[in-house]
Amino acid sequence: MKIVLTIFLLVVNTLWITVAAGNPLVRVDLAGKNFHLEYVADPESRRQGLMGRDSLAADGGMLFDFPQGTQPRIWMRNMQISLDLLFVDNHGRVVDIYQQVPPCLSMPCEVYPASQPLRFVIEVPAGTVEALQLESGMQVTMPDILQRPVPRY
């Protein structure tokens, strides 16, 4: 009986942690540095993004996974922190970079578009691109993510 109770409590605790944390974390390597990014692949989570956050860990951020053929356009409405944006294709190659993107304080907000259809956008703390000397064409290491099915709309 104690074993059953222990297993039950572990399962409940794991579910509570998953709900409390919100989005699952995934590991991504940018220029040799590990990042633990929140993974979002559904429309509502992508829409919410990092809005309302007042800080971000140096190795934190968000990985947006988009449906096939999407040409993302990111804006900083309701943001409180500046970010670096990396637009990444379905092979994990950086296509576009926007650095030190500030929050939008009033409408209309500037829009940061991808130059082509692609699968991912990575948002990391402002200054990451410069600190790691990231450039277009670089490879992002994220084999577990690239193996996931492309999300649907």
N, C-alpha and C positions, 0 to 999 in steps of 0.2 A: 504494500500500500504506500509506503514511503517513497518508493521508486516512482510509482505512478504520479503521486503528488508532486514530486520534484520535477518530473518531466513536464507535467501540466504547468507548473509555475515558470519553468524555463520558456515554454512556448508562449505563454501569456506575456512574459517579460519581453521576449523577442518581438512580438507583435506590437507591444506598447512602444518600444524603441523605434520600430519602423514608422509607426504613425507619428510619434513625436518628432522624428527627424525630418519627416516630409518626403523629400526626394531621395532616392538611393544615391550613394556615393560611388563614383567610378574612379579608377586610377588612370591617369594620363601622364605621359612623359613629354615635356617640352624642353628641348636642348639639354637633355640629361638631368633635368630636375623633375621630381615627382610632384604631381598635383592631385588633390582629392576633390573632384568636381561633383556637384549635384547634377544628376542626369535627369533631363526632362525630354519626354517624347510625345506627350499628348498636348492637344491644343490649349487647354486651360493652363497647364503648367508652363508651357512656352509663353503664353500671354502674360502670366504673372512674373516669370523670370526672377530677377533679384530686386524687384521693386520693394521699397520700404526698408531695405537693409541699411544700417548705418555703419557697418564695418564688414570686412572680409578678411579671412586669414590669408597670410602671404602665400600659402600653397593651396588656397581655396578658389572657388569660382563656380561656374555653371557650364555644362555641356548641353547645348540644344541639339536634338536630333530631329531632322525635318524629313517629310515625305519626299519621294523621288520627284525630281523636276522643280523643286522649290528654289526660288531666288530670294533668300531672306533679306529683309529690310529691318534694321534694328533702330529703335529710338530710346531715349533715356528719360521718358516721362515717368514721374513719380519716383525717380532714383534719388538717392542721397549721397552716393559716392561715385567717383570717377572710375572708369574701367578701361582696359585694353580689350579690343575685340579682334578675334582671329576667325576668319571665314575659311573653312576646311572642306575639301572635296571628299567624295566617297572612298578615296584611297588613303586618306589621312594626310594629304598634302595641303599646306597653307596656301591659299589663293589670294586673299586680301587681308590687310591689317589696318586697323584704326587704333591710334595710340592716344592715351590721356583723354578719353571721351568724357566730357563733363556731364553732370546731371542737367536735365532740361528744367529751367526755373519758371518758364512761362511759354504758353502756346503762341505760335506754332513751334513744335520741337524739330530740330534737325534730324534727318533720317540718314542712316549709314547703310548703304545698300551693298549687296554682293555684286560682283561684276559678272557673274554667271550663275546658272543653277548649281547648287551644291547641297551637301547633306548636313553639315555641322556648323555651328557657331560656338566658339569658346569665349566666355567672358572671364577675365582674370583681373586681379588688382592693377590699377593704373601704375605704370612703371615697369611692369613685368617684361614687356617687349624689349624695352631699352636695356634692362638689367641682363637679360638672357641673350641679347642681340638676335632676336628672332627676325626672320625675313620671309617674304613670299617665296614659295618653292620648297621650304623646309618641310621635313616629314615629322608629323606628330605620331608618337608611338602610343597606340591604343588598340592592340589586337583584339581584346575581348569585345570592345564596342563595335569594331568593324565586322565582327562575326554575327552581330545581332541583326535580326530582320529590319529592313527599312520600315519606319512607322507609317501607318495609314493616316489619312486626314482625320 
